[in-house]
């Protein structure tokens, strides 16, 4: 669970790194090859996106509404 801005930024960097890794795998291994690895990376990316969304939602709730 992301608890502060530093962890939020680290999660964003991790997503970028995982996306680059996935791109490299897709270029070097055709469809059907290394499928479990690619699926695992996609799941890690999705999990991080969910954690970022939860954190963003909690930050939104803490901020006073501006009119």
Rosetta blueprint (number, residue, H / E / L):
1 X L
2 X L
3 X L
4 X L
5 X H
6 X H
7 X H
8 X H
9 X H
10 X H
11 X H
12 X H
13 X H
14 X H
15 X H
16 X H
17 X H
18 X H
19 X H
20 X H
21 X H
22 X H
23 X H
24 X H
25 X H
26 X H
27 X H
28 X H
29 X L
30 X L
31 X L
32 X L
33 X L
34 X L
35 X H
36 X H
37 X H
38 X H
39 X H
40 X H
41 X H
42 X H
43 X H
44 X H
45 X H
46 X H
47 X H
48 X H
49 X H
50 X H
51 X H
52 X H
53 X H
54 X H
55 X H
56 X H
57 X H
58 X H
59 X H
60 X H
61 X H
62 X H
63 X L
64 X L
65 X L
66 X L
67 X L
